[in-house]
Amino acid sequence: MTSDIERIKAQILEIHGQRVMLDCDLAKLYGVETSQLKRAVKRNIERF
């Protein structure tokens, strides 16, 4: 479990003072395709 957490932490980038993750990394984390993740974000923008 600790290795999973460390792997996720390694994927977090800092850009202009904001911590972000790439959409392709998030899609892998959730086990979906990137396009599916983007559709879900568009449908539920208030959650993101």
N, CA, C and O atoms as CSV, one atom per row, in Angstrom:
chain,resi,resn,atom,element,x,y,z
A,1,MET,N,N,0.828,-1.194,0.000
A,1,MET,CA,C,0.000,0.000,0.000
A,1,MET,C,C,0.866,1.249,0.000
A,1,MET,O,O,0.572,2.195,-0.731
A,2,THR,N,N,1.906,1.277,0.787
A,2,THR,CA,C,2.778,2.439,0.832
A,2,THR,C,C,3.394,2.703,-0.532
A,2,THR,O,O,3.548,3.860,-0.923
A,3,SER,N,N,3.752,1.649,-1.264
A,3,SER,CA,C,4.328,1.845,-2.582
A,3,SER,C,C,3.305,2.451,-3.535
A,3,SER,O,O,3.672,3.236,-4.409
A,4,ASP,N,N,2.022,2.101,-3.383
A,4,ASP,CA,C,0.965,2.700,-4.200
A,4,ASP,C,C,0.868,4.203,-3.933
A,4,ASP,O,O,0.752,5.004,-4.861
A,5,ILE,N,N,0.915,4.563,-2.684
A,5,ILE,CA,C,0.835,5.974,-2.306
A,5,ILE,C,C,2.041,6.730,-2.841
A,5,ILE,O,O,1.900,7.834,-3.366
A,6,GLU,N,N,3.202,6.155,-2.713
A,6,GLU,CA,C,4.409,6.807,-3.218
A,6,GLU,C,C,4.366,6.946,-4.735
A,6,GLU,O,O,4.815,7.955,-5.278
A,7,ARG,N,N,3.832,5.946,-5.419
A,7,ARG,CA,C,3.715,6.008,-6.880
A,7,ARG,C,C,2.779,7.141,-7.293
A,7,ARG,O,O,3.061,7.864,-8.248
A,8,ILE,N,N,1.676,7.295,-6.583
A,8,ILE,CA,C,0.731,8.367,-6.886
A,8,ILE,C,C,1.364,9.723,-6.586
A,8,ILE,O,O,1.228,10.658,-7.376
A,9,LYS,N,N,2.049,9.837,-5.460
A,9,LYS,CA,C,2.713,11.096,-5.110
A,9,LYS,C,C,3.736,11.494,-6.166
A,9,LYS,O,O,3.920,12.680,-6.438
A,10,ALA,N,N,4.396,10.516,-6.756
A,10,ALA,CA,C,5.406,10.794,-7.774
A,10,ALA,C,C,4.768,11.335,-9.056
A,10,ALA,O,O,5.446,11.981,-9.854
A,11,GLN,N,N,3.485,11.081,-9.258
A,11,GLN,CA,C,2.790,11.545,-10.459
A,11,GLN,C,C,2.220,12.951,-10.299
A,11,GLN,O,O,1.764,13.548,-11.275
A,12,ILE,N,N,2.241,13.480,-9.090
A,12,ILE,CA,C,1.715,14.824,-8.842
A,12,ILE,C,C,2.798,15.837,-9.202
A,12,ILE,O,O,3.927,15.769,-8.714
A,13,LEU,N,N,2.428,16.770,-10.061
A,13,LEU,CA,C,3.339,17.809,-10.511
A,13,LEU,C,C,2.943,19.132,-9.878
A,13,LEU,O,O,1.791,19.315,-9.485
A,14,GLU,N,N,3.893,20.055,-9.778
A,14,GLU,CA,C,3.556,21.395,-9.308
A,14,GLU,C,C,3.826,22.370,-10.439
A,14,GLU,O,O,4.949,22.491,-10.928
A,15,ILE,N,N,2.775,23.060,-10.842
A,15,ILE,CA,C,2.860,24.024,-11.936
A,15,ILE,C,C,2.280,25.344,-11.443
A,15,ILE,O,O,1.110,25.414,-11.065
A,16,HIS,N,N,3.094,26.376,-11.448
A,16,HIS,CA,C,2.681,27.713,-10.996
A,16,HIS,C,C,2.048,27.652,-9.604
A,16,HIS,O,O,1.051,28.327,-9.351
A,17,GLY,N,N,2.611,26.862,-8.715
A,17,GLY,CA,C,2.120,26.781,-7.346
A,17,GLY,C,C,0.904,25.897,-7.145
A,17,GLY,O,O,0.392,25.797,-6.029
A,18,GLN,N,N,0.429,25.251,-8.207
A,18,GLN,CA,C,-0.730,24.362,-8.111
A,18,GLN,C,C,-0.284,22.920,-8.280
A,18,GLN,O,O,0.510,22.613,-9.170
A,19,ARG,N,N,-0.784,22.045,-7.442
A,19,ARG,CA,C,-0.489,20.624,-7.595
A,19,ARG,C,C,-1.482,20.032,-8.583
A,19,ARG,O,O,-2.692,20.202,-8.434
A,20,VAL,N,N,-0.970,19.338,-9.588
A,20,VAL,CA,C,-1.815,18.786,-10.643
A,20,VAL,C,C,-1.364,17.385,-11.002
A,20,VAL,O,O,-0.237,16.978,-10.717
A,21,MET,N,N,-2.274,16.656,-11.638
A,21,MET,CA,C,-1.946,15.361,-12.219
A,21,MET,C,C,-2.399,15.380,-13.666
A,21,MET,O,O,-3.414,15.996,-13.993
A,22,LEU,N,N,-1.662,14.716,-14.526
A,22,LEU,CA,C,-2.037,14.624,-15.927
A,22,LEU,C,C,-3.273,13.747,-16.079
A,22,LEU,O,O,-3.475,12.802,-15.316
A,23,ASP,N,N,-4.090,14.067,-17.063
A,23,ASP,CA,C,-5.317,13.308,-17.273
A,23,ASP,C,C,-5.043,11.840,-17.565
A,23,ASP,O,O,-5.807,10.974,-17.139
A,24,CYS,N,N,-3.966,11.549,-18.285
A,24,CYS,CA,C,-3.661,10.150,-18.588
A,24,CYS,C,C,-3.280,9.380,-17.320
A,24,CYS,O,O,-3.601,8.198,-17.197
A,25,ASP,N,N,-2.594,10.044,-16.369
A,25,ASP,CA,C,-2.243,9.394,-15.109
A,25,ASP,C,C,-3.491,9.149,-14.251
A,25,ASP,O,O,-3.622,8.098,-13.624
A,26,LEU,N,N,-4.396,10.119,-14.229
A,26,LEU,CA,C,-5.645,9.939,-13.484
A,26,LEU,C,C,-6.491,8.822,-14.079
A,26,LEU,O,O,-7.091,8.033,-13.349
A,27,ALA,N,N,-6.537,8.759,-15.404
A,27,ALA,CA,C,-7.311,7.703,-16.060
A,27,ALA,C,C,-6.760,6.332,-15.688
A,27,ALA,O,O,-7.528,5.412,-15.409
A,28,LYS,N,N,-5.444,6.187,-15.680
A,28,LYS,CA,C,-4.835,4.911,-15.277
A,28,LYS,C,C,-5.181,4.581,-13.838
A,28,LYS,O,O,-5.481,3.433,-13.511
A,29,LEU,N,N,-5.137,5.600,-12.970
A,29,LEU,CA,C,-5.446,5.400,-11.551
A,29,LEU,C,C,-6.867,4.867,-11.364
A,29,LEU,O,O,-7.106,3.993,-10.530
A,30,TYR,N,N,-7.813,5.404,-12.153
A,30,TYR,CA,C,-9.208,4.981,-12.052
A,30,TYR,C,C,-9.542,3.794,-12.945
A,30,TYR,O,O,-10.651,3.263,-12.887
A,31,GLY,N,N,-8.585,3.378,-13.771
A,31,GLY,CA,C,-8.819,2.211,-14.617
A,31,GLY,C,C,-9.762,2.449,-15.768
A,31,GLY,O,O,-10.509,1.554,-16.165
A,32,VAL,N,N,-9.732,3.666,-16.313
A,32,VAL,CA,C,-10.579,4.005,-17.456
A,32,VAL,C,C,-9.708,4.620,-18.547
A,32,VAL,O,O,-8.538,4.932,-18.325
A,33,GLU,N,N,-10.301,4.790,-19.731
A,33,GLU,CA,C,-9.598,5.474,-20.802
A,33,GLU,C,C,-9.643,6.976,-20.545
A,33,GLU,O,O,-10.553,7.478,-19.886
A,34,THR,N,N,-8.653,7.681,-21.072
A,34,THR,CA,C,-8.580,9.129,-20.874
A,34,THR,C,C,-9.838,9.821,-21.374
A,34,THR,O,O,-10.331,10.747,-20.731
A,35,SER,N,N,-10.359,9.386,-22.507
A,35,SER,CA,C,-11.572,10.017,-23.047
A,35,SER,C,C,-12.762,9.831,-22.114
A,35,SER,O,O,-13.586,10.736,-21.981
A,36,GLN,N,N,-12.864,8.681,-21.469
A,36,GLN,CA,C,-13.950,8.447,-20.511
A,36,GLN,C,C,-13.816,9.386,-19.311
A,36,GLN,O,O,-14.808,9.928,-18.824
A,37,LEU,N,N,-12.589,9.571,-18.845
A,37,LEU,CA,C,-12.355,10.464,-17.720
A,37,LEU,C,C,-12.752,11.894,-18.080
A,37,LEU,O,O,-13.398,12.579,-17.286
A,38,LYS,N,N,-12.370,12.342,-19.270
A,38,LYS,CA,C,-12.709,13.702,-19.701
A,38,LYS,C,C,-14.215,13.895,-19.801
A,38,LYS,O,O,-14.725,14.952,-19.430
A,39,ARG,N,N,-14.933,12.895,-20.295
A,39,ARG,CA,C,-16.396,12.989,-20.362
A,39,ARG,C,C,-16.995,13.092,-18.963
A,39,ARG,O,O,-17.918,13.873,-18.730
A,40,ALA,N,N,-16.467,12.302,-18.039
A,40,ALA,CA,C,-16.972,12.330,-16.664
A,40,ALA,C,C,-16.731,13.699,-16.028
A,40,ALA,O,O,-17.587,14.207,-15.303
A,41,VAL,N,N,-15.570,14.292,-16.297
A,41,VAL,CA,C,-15.271,15.618,-15.757
A,41,VAL,C,C,-16.247,16.643,-16.327
A,41,VAL,O,O,-16.761,17.482,-15.587
A,42,LYS,N,N,-16.503,16.587,-17.613
A,42,LYS,CA,C,-17.439,17.547,-18.238
A,42,LYS,C,C,-18.837,17.404,-17.648
A,42,LYS,O,O,-19.531,18.403,-17.459
A,43,ARG,N,N,-19.259,16.173,-17.355
A,43,ARG,CA,C,-20.597,15.958,-16.788
A,43,ARG,C,C,-20.689,16.377,-15.328
A,43,ARG,O,O,-21.767,16.727,-14.849
A,44,ASN,N,N,-19.551,16.345,-14.612
A,44,ASN,CA,C,-19.559,16.598,-13.172
A,44,ASN,C,C,-18.529,17.651,-12.791
A,44,ASN,O,O,-17.794,17.467,-11.821
A,45,ILE,N,N,-18.462,18.746,-13.531
A,45,ILE,CA,C,-17.422,19.740,-13.354
A,45,ILE,C,C,-17.387,20.297,-11.924
A,45,ILE,O,O,-16.314,20.644,-11.431
A,46,GLU,N,N,-18.533,20.386,-11.258
A,46,GLU,CA,C,-18.561,20.920,-9.888
A,46,GLU,C,C,-17.807,20.025,-8.901
A,46,GLU,O,O,-17.382,20.502,-7.849
A,47,ARG,N,N,-17.639,18.773,-9.211
A,47,ARG,CA,C,-16.910,17.850,-8.336
A,47,ARG,C,C,-15.408,17.990,-8.525
A,47,ARG,O,O,-14.626,17.573,-7.671
A,48,PHE,N,N,-15.008,18.577,-9.642
A,48,PHE,CA,C,-13.596,18.729,-9.931
A,48,PHE,C,C,-13.193,20.168,-9.770
A,48,PHE,O,O,-12.027,20.509,-9.971
